[in-house]
Amino acid sequence: MNGHGCKTVVSLSLCAAILGALASVVCADTKAQITDRMAKRLEAIKKEKADGKIGETFDGLVDAVKAQSLSDKDLKKLVEDENADRKAFYELGAKEAGTTPESFALSAGKRNFRAAKPEEWLKLKDGKWIQKKDLKD
């Protein structure tokens, strides 16, 4: 390959890298976009919690209280979408707070446990499900 061909390959590689970086920035959701999606799902989340189908986990996510409930495609999608947005929100929040996403998520999990209604289900660190009313502080 002559010198001109090498310059072309290097230039194209550089352009591809720049475009890839720009695409990741453009595709990244803002906190407002994430919270807007979560707000639109909130009533469905509340309903499934009230029905005892899903609950909060210690690490700030939601999960099906009974694994077989995830055979319901709509419920599975609701849980997946909510958790994807929560994880993205925790990433952004952790950057702002100067902490790790895991630490930020654990703080959110504690807050969600405190805010849970007595009949709602909570998944403890050991994987055991318990209703809030039965939780010993």
C-alpha positions as CSV (number, residue, x, y, z in Angstrom):
1,M,0.0,0.0,0.0
2,N,1.4,3.4,-0.9
3,G,1.6,6.4,1.5
4,H,-1.6,7.8,0.2
5,G,-3.5,4.6,0.8
6,C,-2.2,4.4,4.4
7,K,-3.3,8.0,5.1
8,T,-6.8,7.2,3.7
9,V,-7.1,4.1,6.0
10,V,-5.9,6.1,9.0
11,S,-8.3,9.0,8.2
12,L,-11.3,6.6,7.8
13,S,-10.4,4.8,11.0
14,L,-10.2,8.2,12.8
15,C,-13.6,9.3,11.4
16,A,-15.2,6.0,12.4
17,A,-13.9,6.4,16.0
18,I,-15.2,10.0,16.2
19,L,-18.6,9.0,14.8
20,G,-18.8,6.1,17.2
21,A,-18.1,8.4,20.1
22,L,-20.6,11.0,18.9
23,A,-23.3,8.3,18.4
24,S,-22.9,7.1,22.0
25,V,-23.3,10.7,23.3
26,V,-26.3,11.3,21.1
27,C,-28.0,8.0,22.1
28,A,-27.4,8.5,25.8
29,D,-30.6,9.4,27.6
30,T,-30.9,12.4,29.8
31,K,-32.3,12.2,33.3
32,A,-35.4,14.0,32.1
33,Q,-36.0,11.4,29.4
34,I,-35.5,8.5,31.8
35,T,-37.8,10.0,34.5
36,D,-40.4,10.7,31.9
37,R,-40.5,7.1,30.9
38,M,-40.6,6.0,34.5
39,A,-43.4,8.4,35.3
40,K,-45.4,6.9,32.4
41,R,-45.0,3.4,33.9
42,L,-45.6,4.4,37.5
43,E,-49.3,3.5,37.6
44,A,-48.6,0.1,36.1
45,I,-45.8,-0.5,38.6
46,K,-48.1,0.6,41.5
47,K,-50.8,-1.8,40.3
48,E,-48.5,-4.8,40.0
49,K,-47.1,-4.0,43.5
50,A,-50.6,-3.8,44.9
51,D,-51.4,-7.1,43.2
52,G,-48.4,-8.7,44.8
53,K,-46.8,-9.6,41.5
54,I,-43.7,-7.4,41.8
55,G,-41.8,-5.8,44.6
56,E,-38.7,-3.7,45.3
57,T,-35.3,-5.3,45.7
58,F,-32.6,-4.2,48.2
59,D,-30.5,-3.0,45.3
60,G,-33.0,-0.5,43.9
61,L,-34.6,-2.6,41.2
62,V,-38.0,-4.3,40.8
63,D,-38.5,-8.0,40.4
64,A,-41.3,-10.5,40.1
65,V,-42.2,-11.9,43.6
66,K,-42.8,-15.3,41.9
67,A,-40.5,-16.1,39.0
68,Q,-43.3,-17.8,37.1
69,S,-45.1,-14.4,36.9
70,L,-42.5,-13.4,34.3
71,S,-44.2,-15.8,31.9
72,D,-46.6,-12.9,31.4
73,K,-44.9,-11.1,28.6
74,D,-46.4,-7.7,29.5
75,L,-45.2,-8.0,33.1
76,K,-41.8,-9.2,32.0
77,K,-41.4,-6.2,29.7
78,L,-42.6,-3.8,32.5
79,V,-40.0,-5.2,34.9
80,E,-37.2,-5.1,32.2
81,D,-38.0,-1.6,31.1
82,E,-38.3,-0.2,34.6
83,N,-35.0,-1.8,35.6
84,A,-33.2,-0.6,32.5
85,D,-34.3,3.0,33.2
86,R,-33.4,2.7,36.9
87,K,-29.9,1.4,36.1
88,A,-29.4,4.3,33.6
89,F,-30.7,6.8,36.2
90,Y,-28.4,5.4,38.8
91,E,-25.4,5.7,36.4
92,L,-26.2,9.4,35.8
93,G,-27.0,10.0,39.5
94,A,-23.7,8.4,40.6
95,K,-21.7,10.6,38.2
96,E,-23.3,13.7,39.6
97,A,-22.8,12.5,43.2
98,G,-19.3,11.3,42.7
99,T,-20.1,7.8,43.8
100,T,-20.5,4.4,42.2
101,P,-23.8,3.3,40.5
102,E,-23.9,0.3,42.9
103,S,-23.7,2.6,45.9
104,F,-26.3,5.0,44.4
105,A,-28.6,2.0,43.7
106,L,-28.3,0.7,47.3
107,S,-29.3,4.1,48.6
108,A,-32.3,4.1,46.3
109,G,-33.2,0.6,47.4
110,K,-33.2,1.7,51.1
111,R,-35.4,4.7,50.2
112,N,-37.8,2.4,48.3
113,F,-38.0,0.0,51.2
114,R,-38.9,2.9,53.6
115,A,-41.5,4.2,51.1
116,A,-43.1,0.8,50.5
117,K,-46.7,0.2,51.7
118,P,-47.2,-2.5,54.4
119,E,-48.7,-5.0,52.0
120,E,-45.9,-4.6,49.3
121,W,-43.2,-7.1,48.8
122,L,-39.5,-6.5,49.4
123,K,-36.6,-8.7,48.3
124,L,-33.9,-8.8,50.9
125,K,-30.2,-9.1,50.2
126,D,-30.4,-12.9,50.9
127,G,-33.0,-13.2,48.1
128,K,-35.9,-13.8,50.5
129,W,-39.2,-12.0,49.8
130,I,-41.0,-10.4,52.8
131,Q,-43.9,-8.0,53.0
132,K,-43.1,-4.6,54.4
133,K,-45.4,-5.1,57.4
134,D,-43.3,-8.1,58.4
135,L,-39.9,-6.3,58.1
136,K,-38.0,-5.8,61.3
137,D,-36.0,-2.6,61.2
